[in-house]
Amino acid sequence: MSERAAPFYCPYCGDEDLRPNEQGHGAWECAACNRAFQLKFLGLLTRGLQASDGGTAT
């Protein structure tokens, strides 16, 4: 995947008026609530492994 994903709404107020922040690399700012936030990809999850199974998820 070569394109970066863009958020559809602010995680704080739910508004859709978002603009890329000057810091770049997944940083966004919301014009409605005047907050800046950053998106970060943590990794892929293993299919079929859930924390509620009683085991430890690694």
MDAnalysis code that builds the backbone (N, CA, C; Angstrom):
import MDAnalysis as mda
import numpy as np

u = mda.Universe.empty(174, n_residues=58, atom_resindex=np.repeat(np.arange(58), 3), trajectory=True)
u.add_TopologyAttr("name", ["N", "CA", "C"] * 58)
u.add_TopologyAttr("resid", np.arange(1, 59))
u.add_TopologyAttr("resname", ["MET", "SER", "GLU", "ARG", "ALA", "ALA", "PRO", "PHE", "TYR", "CYS", "PRO", "TYR", "CYS", "GLY", "ASP", "GLU", "ASP", "LEU", "ARG", "PRO", "ASN", "GLU", "GLN", "GLY", "HIS", "GLY", "ALA", "TRP", "GLU", "CYS", "ALA", "ALA", "CYS", "ASN", "ARG", "ALA", "PHE", "GLN", "LEU", "LYS", "PHE", "LEU", "GLY", "LEU", "LEU", "THR", "ARG", "GLY", "LEU", "GLN", "ALA", "SER", "ASP", "GLY", "GLY", "THR", "ALA", "THR"])
u.atoms.positions = np.array([
    [0.856, -1.170, 0.000],
    [0.000, 0.000, 0.000],
    [0.900, 1.229, 0.000],
    [0.757, 2.066, -1.006],
    [1.633, 3.218, -1.123],
    [1.000, 4.501, -0.603],
    [-0.324, 4.588, -0.591],
    [-0.981, 5.793, -0.098],
    [-1.183, 5.716, 1.406],
    [-1.130, 6.859, 2.038],
    [-1.387, 6.927, 3.482],
    [-2.886, 7.101, 3.708],
    [-3.389, 6.453, 4.724],
    [-4.808, 6.558, 5.038],
    [-5.090, 7.885, 5.736],
    [-6.203, 8.480, 5.424],
    [-6.613, 9.735, 6.038],
    [-7.827, 9.474, 6.926],
    [-7.886, 10.119, 8.092],
    [-9.053, 9.937, 8.959],
    [-10.284, 10.614, 8.350],
    [-11.454, 10.069, 8.628],
    [-12.701, 10.641, 8.129],
    [-13.314, 11.629, 9.118],
    [-12.980, 11.493, 10.407],
    [-13.546, 12.375, 11.418],
    [-12.579, 12.511, 12.589],
    [-12.754, 13.551, 13.368],
    [-11.922, 13.806, 14.540],
    [-12.258, 12.799, 15.644],
    [-11.254, 12.162, 16.256],
    [-11.534, 11.203, 17.325],
    [-12.026, 11.861, 18.614],
    [-11.930, 13.181, 18.713],
    [-12.356, 13.879, 19.925],
    [-13.771, 14.441, 19.817],
    [-14.076, 15.125, 18.701],
    [-15.392, 15.764, 18.599],
    [-16.269, 15.165, 17.497],
    [-15.693, 14.367, 16.596],
    [-16.459, 13.739, 15.542],
    [-16.657, 14.596, 14.296],
    [-16.134, 15.802, 14.286],
    [-16.284, 16.675, 13.133],
    [-15.433, 16.184, 11.960],
    [-15.801, 16.583, 10.758],
    [-15.102, 16.122, 9.567],
    [-14.186, 17.177, 8.946],
    [-14.035, 18.330, 9.595],
    [-13.203, 19.411, 9.063],
    [-11.753, 19.215, 9.513],
    [-11.050, 18.277, 8.870],
    [-9.677, 17.930, 9.229],
    [-8.713, 18.401, 8.158],
    [-7.530, 18.787, 8.610],
    [-6.466, 19.206, 7.704],
    [-5.159, 18.606, 8.175],
    [-4.267, 18.281, 7.232],
    [-2.953, 17.768, 7.645],
    [-2.207, 18.806, 8.479],
    [-1.561, 18.348, 9.528],
    [-0.771, 19.227, 10.391],
    [0.596, 19.429, 9.764],
    [1.229, 20.533, 10.065],
    [2.536, 20.838, 9.470],
    [3.633, 19.878, 9.931],
    [3.409, 19.134, 11.021],
    [4.396, 18.159, 11.477],
    [4.484, 16.966, 10.530],
    [3.402, 16.701, 9.798],
    [3.396, 15.598, 8.838],
    [3.394, 14.243, 9.505],
    [3.620, 13.189, 8.723],
    [3.713, 11.805, 9.198],
    [2.516, 11.398, 10.055],
    [1.313, 11.585, 9.536],
    [0.113, 11.142, 10.235],
    [-0.462, 12.140, 11.218],
    [0.039, 13.369, 11.237],
    [-0.474, 14.391, 12.143],
    [-1.597, 15.167, 11.456],
    [-2.686, 15.355, 12.166],
    [-3.862, 16.049, 11.647],
    [-4.333, 17.077, 12.655],
    [-5.054, 18.086, 12.178],
    [-5.660, 19.065, 13.084],
    [-7.126, 19.234, 12.739],
    [-7.931, 19.417, 13.775],
    [-9.371, 19.585, 13.630],
    [-9.704, 21.064, 13.801],
    [-10.367, 21.642, 12.797],
    [-10.734, 23.054, 12.862],
    [-11.899, 23.291, 13.828],
    [-12.717, 22.274, 14.071],
    [-13.892, 22.433, 14.923],
    [-13.532, 22.527, 16.412],
    [-12.655, 21.627, 16.887],
    [-12.336, 21.614, 18.322],
    [-10.919, 22.119, 18.612],
    [-10.194, 22.509, 17.538],
    [-8.859, 23.094, 17.682],
    [-7.871, 22.141, 18.351],
    [-7.991, 20.844, 18.034],
    [-7.062, 19.847, 18.575],
    [-6.206, 19.288, 17.446],
    [-5.007, 18.873, 17.802],
    [-4.131, 18.184, 16.863],
    [-3.928, 16.769, 17.387],
    [-3.870, 15.813, 16.463],
    [-3.665, 14.424, 16.859],
    [-2.825, 13.743, 15.793],
    [-2.303, 12.573, 16.144],
    [-1.448, 11.837, 15.224],
    [-1.918, 10.402, 15.101],
    [-1.931, 9.897, 13.884],
    [-2.276, 8.506, 13.620],
    [-1.003, 7.695, 13.493],
    [-1.042, 6.478, 14.027],
    [0.146, 5.632, 13.985],
    [-0.272, 4.190, 13.733],
    [0.371, 3.545, 12.803],
    [0.124, 2.139, 12.512],
    [0.922, 1.303, 13.506],
    [0.245, 0.445, 14.267],
    [0.909, -0.357, 15.296],
    [1.386, -1.703, 14.784],
    [0.692, -2.287, 13.832],
    [1.088, -3.589, 13.298],
    [-0.119, -4.416, 12.935],
    [0.137, -5.610, 12.454],
    [-0.923, -6.525, 12.063],
    [-1.283, -7.449, 13.213],
    [-2.550, -7.800, 13.296],
    [-3.029, -8.709, 14.326],
    [-3.055, -10.132, 13.788],
    [-2.864, -11.084, 14.657],
    [-2.938, -12.480, 14.269],
    [-4.398, -12.900, 14.230],
    [-4.817, -13.504, 13.136],
    [-6.214, -13.949, 13.018],
    [-6.480, -15.127, 13.941],
    [-7.669, -15.134, 14.556],
    [-8.073, -16.247, 15.394],
    [-7.557, -16.181, 16.822],
    [-6.696, -15.257, 17.130],
    [-6.148, -15.141, 18.479],
    [-6.802, -13.952, 19.162],
    [-7.521, -14.210, 20.257],
    [-8.218, -13.163, 20.965],
    [-7.830, -13.204, 22.441],
    [-7.800, -12.037, 23.066],
    [-7.444, -11.945, 24.478],
    [-8.475, -12.623, 25.370],
    [-9.724, -12.760, 24.921],
    [-10.764, -13.370, 25.737],
    [-10.688, -14.892, 25.739],
    [-9.744, -15.487, 24.998],
    [-9.600, -16.940, 24.957],
    [-8.955, -17.510, 26.219],
    [-8.487, -16.643, 27.098],
    [-7.842, -17.110, 28.319],
    [-6.341, -17.219, 28.178],
    [-5.854, -17.158, 26.970],
    [-4.416, -17.193, 26.723],
    [-3.858, -15.798, 26.632],
    [-2.563, -15.724, 26.480],
    [-1.941, -14.417, 26.342],
    [-1.697, -14.165, 24.872],
    [-2.066, -13.010, 24.407],
    [-1.846, -12.633, 23.020],
    [-0.486, -11.969, 22.900],
    [0.333, -12.464, 21.999],
    [1.659, -11.861, 21.808],
    [1.806, -11.285, 20.447],
])
